Amino acid sequence: MALRMVCPCHFGLESTLKFEVSRIGGQDISVSDGRVSFSGGYDVLVRANLWLAAAERVLIQLAEFDAVTFEELFQGVKNIPFEDFIGKNDKFPVKGYSLDSKLHSVPDCQSIVKKAAVERLKSKYGISYFEETGAMFKIQFSILKDHVTVCIDSSGAGLHKRGYRRNSNAAPIKETLAAGIIDLARVRENSIVCDPFCGSGTLLIEAAYKAMNIAPGIRRRFVSDEWGIIDKAIWSEERAKALDLIKKDTDFFAYGYDIDPESVALSMENCRKAGIQKRVSISQADISSYVNKKDTITICNPPYGERMLELKEAEKLYTVMGKRFSADRESPCYIISPHEEFEKFFGRTADKRRKLYNGMIKCQLYMYFK
């Protein structure tokens, strides 16, 4: 069955995600702000969930139409062939949002979408009541400037939930954003990577996954695992292929440091859960003693304070980093920070910058490689 899929992503990672989609066999790829759309069969949907490192989730797009009244919304949703996916015993909760639209009440829209889906399925299955005890088919709608998009979520928990980070420190970087930064830093199978602010180890783990060609979703399950419409053999085959494609003979290695002993212990535990503990060395150290190793890529998300006192401490930290990081072609550095004057305190203008969003916080990835 041909599907149209949509994958949201962090703003700034669209090109990274587009390349990932092309690698898994996505066709007719289109890119817009914060999302990549593509076509493919159920095999591509399974690979998307297993392999897309920068995507937030994999949605199946069912319909697009304009609506400015509840009746238009109802009729538009009722025309969607939900029966192609949702069985008479399956669960189909509804979630969505509305921005800059005449239909601005999300609870009302939610109710209308659910009612329309129920009416459609009632007419197809000839029943008046749905127990909703089976597999989960979460319907997601968005209404942007009166344009409605209706999708079904195939991922369940967001794709950033890789299964290795059950615990994190106070300010973790999201796994999907970390994976995008790793891609922009051009980490390869023979790279040596260092994170002097390793926190919960996310950048180290995502670097290892990239270098060793480990599918980021290989250690978890997805809501579409339980869908009867996808042959179980597809999941088995794609998971088996993913395991076969792991590069176990690479020269990749990573070093992590953190001033906080609890963060060091947490990073070590998460690396163990991720199955890459033999590829990393993590120890307690202050940034003031940091020395760039030759031919090592330094990638980090240094602490950042939002209150004035914390901000001053962060600025002092950036100054120390500028003195300790060599930041040249042999030892490039990639630093993400929301501070708009980071370069001033670091002491050097970045060779390249990329605007990224860490959640709702606008950041820059400062790249030093000359």
Number of C-alpha atoms within 10 A of each C-alpha: 9 9 16 20 25 23 26 20 23 22 19 19 27 23 17 19 25 22 13 18 26 13 13 18 16 22 15 10 16 13 15 11 12 16 21 22 22 22 21 18 16 17 18 22 25 22 23 28 27 26 23 27 31 29 32 23 21 25 25 21 22 19 16 17 14 15 20 16 11 15 12 13 22 20 16 19 27 20 12 17 15 20 15 9 14 22 21 19 14 17 18 23 14 19 17 17 16 19 15 11 15 15 19 17 12 17 12 12 23 18 14 20 27 20 15 20 24 19 16 19 23 16 11 13 11 9 12 10 11 15 9 15 11 16 18 23 26 20 25 22 25 19 26 17 16 20 17 21 18 21 23 23 23 25 23 18 15 16 25 21 18 21 16 18 20 11 12 16 13 9 12 18 20 15 24 25 27 26 27 25 26 24 20 16 22 13 19 19 20 13 19 24 28 26 25 25 24 28 31 28 30 26 30 31 29 26 30 30 22 23 25 21 20 22 23 28 22 17 16 14 16 18 15 20 19 15 19 13 14 18 13 12 10 16 18 11 12 18 19 12 13 19 14 12 13 16 15 13 9 16 14 20 21 24 19 26 24 23 16 16 14 14 23 22 18 21 31 21 19 22 26 15 16 20 15 18 18 10 17 22 16 23 18 18 17 12 18 11 9 15 12 18 16 13 14 20 27 25 26 24 21 18 18 18 14 11 8 9 9 13 15 14 13 20 20 13 18 24 16 18 20 16 14 16 19 19 23 15 14 15 20 22 27 23 20 25 23 19 18 10 10 21 15 13 18 20 14 12 14 19 12 13 16 15 15 22 20 18 12 9 10 14 18 21 25 19 21 23 17 13
